[in-house]
Amino acid sequence: MTRVAVVGATGSGKTRLAHDIAQRLGYRHIETDALHWEPNWQEAPLEVFRARVDQTLTGDGWVIDGNYSKVRDIVWSRADTIVWIDYPLLIIFWRLAWRTIKRIITRENLWGTNREDWRAVIGRDSLFLWVLQSRPRHRRDYPRLLRQPEYAHLKLIRLYSPRETQTWLNHLDQNV
């Protein structure tokens, strides 16, 4: 396990888990959102985003988090392990609410100058609506994608609860 991709619903804890895995293994942690978002919540042009991901995923010893389908071919073809956080919706919503409200209150800078605001909770840009749209798609598409020949090399670790995740991380600690 030297090239790890962490996937899961928005707010499920991908970045935290990827950071924890990278720290335990002594690898680089790569946050896909940091490569994707420009100031003022502008998406990087597709060619720029793909080039950034391509340049970042060199050699061994990295853990990347994110679900961006527009770079999945790059990430998954280079990864050797997929860690899929597949928690129940209630846990995801709780984590997303806690994280989002904390970021709004503290005005935390995200990926440069971006900050979450109440549109992340309500409105057409709601992260909660995004979870309701994207999570069923991930649960439908990931098993199918992982059966494709180009991804046959990937080892899948699918985690269904925070407790299972902590047990797996503890096991990882023991094997380092």
Sequence and secondary structure as in RCSB ss.txt:
>XXXX:A:sequence
MTRVAVVGATGSGKTRLAHDIAQRLGYRHIETDALHWEPNWQEAPLEVFRARVDQTLTGDGWVIDGNYSKVRDIV
WSRADTIVWIDYPLLIIFWRLAWRTIKRIITRENLWGTNREDWRAVIGRDSLFLWVLQSRPRHRRDYPRLLRQPE
YAHLKLIRLYSPRETQTWLNHLDQNV
>XXXX:A:secstr
  EEEEEESTTSSHHHHHHHHHHHHT EEEEHHHHHEEGGGEE  HHHHHHHHHHH  SS EEEE   GGGHHHH
HHH SEEEEE   HHHHHHHHHHHHHHHHHHT  BTTTB   GGGTSSTT HHHHHHHHHHHHHHHHHHHHTSGG
GTT EEEEE SHHHHHHHHHHHHHT 
